[in-house]
Amino acid sequence: MRKCPVGRTKVSEGRKISNLRDVTINDLALLNPKMDDTIYRRLRHVVTENARVKDMVSAFTRMTKNLSASSSTLLTIVYGRL
């Protein structure tokens, strides 16, 4: 992982990117011809993993809201109150 700073530097050239979590796969695709293949593959892994985490956070957030609404409805039906 010593090459990660090199990759972050390559990605942030000419852009205001302070962290790899701010990089999208589209950003990375534009830089592919300009960087070493190994660094590109490692950065692609980081970027896609970050996207998966963001997707899971969104899914859990939606699920929590749905469960909360369902619980409120159930309490209203069963007990006539919240």
N, C-alpha and C positions, 0 to 999 in steps of 0.2 A: 504494500500500500504506500510505499514511499513515492510512487509516481503520481499519486492522487493530486498533490499540489501542482504538478506539471500540467495535468489535465485540467484542473480548475483554472489555471492561468490561461491555457489555450482557449477554454470556453469563454472566459471573461474578456478576452481581447476585443476592444472596441465596443463593449457592452457594459452596462451597469449591473453586474452580477456579483454579489458578494458571497453567495453560497450555492452549492450544487443543487439544493432543493428548489432553487428558483429556475433551474434549467428544464426546458421541455424537450421531448424527443425531437420536435421540429427544429429547435435551436441547434441541437446536436447534429442533426442531419445536414444542416447548412455548413457545418464545420468539418464534416467527415473527410473531404478531400485535402484538408489543410493539416491533418494530424496523423501521427503514427497509428497504425492499425491496432496495436495492443492497447494503447491509451484510449483510443476510440471505443474499443470493446469494453474496457473497464468502466469508462464513463457511461456508456449505454446501459450497462448493468445497474449502476447507481441510479441513473435517471429513471429507468423502468421500475426499479424497486421502490423508489420514492413515489412514483405514480400509483403503484399498487397500494401502498400504505395510505395515500390520500383517498383512494377509492374505498378502502375498508373503513376509514374514519367516517366518510360520508354515509356509507351503508349502516354502520353502527348508530350514527346520529339519527338517521331516518327510522331505524328499527326502534330505538329508544323512544322517539316521539310517538310512534305508532303504538307501542306498548303502554305508554303513559295515557294516551287517549283511550285505548281499549280498557285500561283499568278504571279510568274515570267513568266511562260508560257503564261498565259492569257494576261499579259501586252505586251508581244512580239507579240502575235497574233493580238491584238486589235490595238496597237499603233506602232507596228514595232520596239519597243525598250523596254528596261527595265526602 
